[in-house]
Amino acid sequence: MTTESVVTTIPDYLSLVLSISAEWGSRHGDIWYRGIAREDMELLPGVKWRNISASNEESLISGFLINGKSLFKEDVNCQWQLYSMMQHYGLPTRLLDWSKSPLIAAYFALEAENDVDRVVWVMDPFTLNEINMDRREVFVPYKDLKEETNVDPYLPKVLRQDSATNTQPFPIAIEPPYTNRRILAQQGCFTVHGTKSEPVNVQFERNNSDRIRKIKFCKSAVATLRSELTLLGVTIDSIYQDLNSLSSHLINSHK
């Protein structure tokens, strides 16, 4: 079973994160974090938790390509960049967002107005890839062109150059090939999921690995945790990097 800890303040949270980092012998970027606004939500991407079939996934992507091309604001240099863009703009994909920053993950865990416990997952992405690809490295699509590190088989069929069907079963960790201001600000990264609807934490548990942890924020502590994040400068405008979020931050700061 995954080790679970409960914290009620940001200092306690950061102390725990530093303790995990020291235990794992990790540097910045070696540990990934995912904040979730409901404890009962699993570590599954949109296509999986929505139970979207492979054929419907292909239809969604085709619709995005047909109707959205004229709206693209960025140059697209590879299919992974295009797939990341779909995730960024809210299309259900097999990409699951993570961050290299524990504070940013805490923000996402606390963002929604839900009267429930929240959670931040802490993961070693190198161990995930060692489990599922037998390589202790994080893959970079488009740059990793060697056969043994080629992750293109994880792409949906409609985005594959060879039009083959994805047959990869388990998730792996990848660096985003698509970087805009928001992804950079959020220190974003992904797990990309295969054919099986199996949460990320199950990969570690099945292999008796402790390189994933669960940190819970009790609902009674949410107000305190949010206030402490704001004092540290982790606010909606710093996360989303647009004028709408700046306006929201200014309104909230003058309440």
N, C-alpha and C positions, 0 to 999 in steps of 0.2 A: 504493500500500500504506500501511496505517496505521503511523505511527511507534511503535516499541516501545522501552521502556527497562526496565532491570533494577535493582532496589534491594534492599538487604539490611538496612537499618535504617530506623526511622521518621523520624529526622532527615533522612536522604537522600530519603525519600519526600516529606516535607513541603517540602523544598527544591525538589524537582522540580515539585511542585504549584504552589508560589509562582512558579516560573519560567514555567510554562505560563500561569498567571493574568496575569502581567505581559505576556507575549507577546501574549495575546489582549485585553488591556486590560479585564479582567473584574473585577467586584465580587463580594462574597459573594452567592451565590444564582444568579449568572449561569452558573456551571459546575456540571454535575451529575456524580455519581460512582456507579459500580456495582461493588461487590466480588463476585467469583465465586470459589468454592472449588475450581474446576477450570479450568485454562487452556483446555481443549478445549470448554467449554460456550459456545454461541453467545449472542448478544444477542437472544434470542427468548423470548416469554412462554410460560406453561405450556401453553396451548391449542396453540401452534405446535410446541414441541419434543416434545410428547407425541403429535403428529399426530392431534388430536381433530377430527373432522369438524364442519361447521357444525351438522348436525342433532343430533349428540351434545352439542355445546356448549349448544344450546337445551334439551336434555333435562336437563343438569346444572343449568342455571339455574332451570328450572321446578321441579325437585326441591328446590332450595334455597328457592325462594319458597313452595312448598307446605308443606314440612316444617319450615322454619326460622323462620317468622314469629313464632311464639310464644316463640322464644328470643332475639329481638332485644332488646338492652339499650339501644340508642340510637334516638332519633327519626330517621326517614328522610324527608328533605325533597325529594329528587329521585332520578331513576333513576341518575345518575352516582354519587351517594352510595351507593346500593344496590350498584352494580357494584363500587365500591371496597371495600365491606364484604365482598363475596364473595372478592375477592383477599386481603384482610386475614385472613380465616379459612380460607384454604388451598384454596379452589375454583380449579381451573385457569381462567384468564381470558386475555384478550388484553392485559392490563395488565402492564407490566414495571416493577419497582421500581427507583428511583434515589434518591440522597440528595444534599442540598446540602453535606454534610460529608465531606471526604476521610477523616477519622478513622473515621467510622461505616462508610464503604465498606470501609476497611481491616479493620475488625472482621469484617464479613461475609465478606471474602475469607479470613480466617484462622480463622474459627470452627470449621469442620468438621475432624474427625480423618482427614484424607486425606494419604497420602504422595505428594503431587503438587505441582507448581507452582501458584501462585494468581495472580489478576490483578485489577487495578482498572482499569476503563474510565473515561476522562475525556472528557466531551462538552459541547459548546456547544449547548444545546437551542434557542436562537434560530436558529442556522444550520440545524438539522434542520427546523424549521418553515418556514424560508425556502425550503429545497429542496423540501419536499413540499406546502406550502400557499401558497407565494409571499407569506408574511407573516412579518416578523421580530419575532415576539412569542410568548410562551408562553400558551396558551389556558387559560381557567378555565371548565370546564363549569358550566352553570347560571347563571353570571354573563354569559358571552359569548352574548348572545341575537341579535346581529346576524347576518344571513344569511351574510356573508363569513367570520365566525369561529365559526359554529355547528358543533360537533363531534359532535352527536347522531348523524349517519350512521355513526359508528364504533361505536355501541352495538349489541349483539346484537338480533336481530329481536324477541325476546320482551320486551325492555325498551324498545323504541321505541314512542312514542305513535302513530306512523303505521304501525307494523307492517311497514315496508319492510325489505328485505334490505340488509345492509351491502355497499356496493360500493366503499368507499374502499380503495385498494391498499396504501398505504405508511404507516409509523408517523409519529406526531407527538408532541410533548411537551406534557403538560398538568399543571396544578397540581391536587392532590387536592381534590375538594369535600368529602371525608369526613375529618375530623380528630378523632382521639382522642389520648389521652396518648401512646400508643406511636408513632403516626405523627408527632406533634409532636416527640417526643424524637429520632426518627430523621431529622428534617428531610426527610420523605419526599415524593417526587414520582413521576410516571409517564411512560413512553411508552405510548401505546395503539396497537395494531397492526391493520392492515387485512387484506385478503384474501390478500396475498402473504406467503409464509414466507421473508422476506428479512431477515437480521439488520440491526440499526441501523447498524453500522459500514459495511455495504455501501452505504448511502445516501450517506454521505460520500465513500467511495472512488469511486463511480460519477460523482460530481460534482466530483472532483479537489479536495475540501476537506480541509484538515488540521485541522479543528476537532473531531477525535476522536483520542485517544491511548490507548495501552495500556501500563500499568505492571505489570511482572511481579515477584512475590515468589518467589524460588527456594525450593524445599521445604527446603533445608538451613538457611535463615534463619528459618523459621517460628517456632521457639521464641523466638528473640531478638525478633522483631517482636511476638509476643504479649506478652512481658514488658514491652516498652517501651510498648505500648498500655495495659497495666494500670497502669503508673506514671503515665500521663497521665490516669487515671480513666475510660478507655473500657473498661467491664466489662459483663458480661451483664445486671446489674441496671439499669445506666444506659441500656442499649439497649432492653430489653423492658418495663421499668417495671411489673413485677408481683411478687407474693410468691414465686412459684416461682423466678424468676430471682434474686431477692434471696437466697433460701436457697442456691441454687447458688453464688453469689458468696461467701457467708460460708463455705461448706464448702471451696471452693477456696482461700480466703485463709488457712485454718488447716491446710492440708496441710503 
